[in-house]
Amino acid sequence: MTYRLKYGTGTEAVHDAMPSIESEQLSLALAAACEDPIGATEVYGEDDGVMRTLVTEHAIAVLLVGRITKTVTVLQLSYTG
């Protein structure tokens, strides 16, 4: 089942400010995370299946996976250039 993507405060602005190629890579990775939040991401701290890390060549995102709400929320996004 597909999850709905949400952004935390300020994270969407970081994504919007990224150069187009890096932004597209992140968008594709986020789409994959919405299809399979556990398979498309890595463990963040303790493997609780709720907090996950998404890593692309130029970005690192901390995600919150809401199983009941079927949402993936980008809590933190860092552009590594």
Secondary structure, DSSP 8 states (H G I E B T S, - for coil): ---EEEE-TTHHHHHHHS-HHHHHHHHHHHHHHHH-TTTTSEE-SS--SSEEEEE-SSEEEEEEEETTTTEEEEEEEEE--
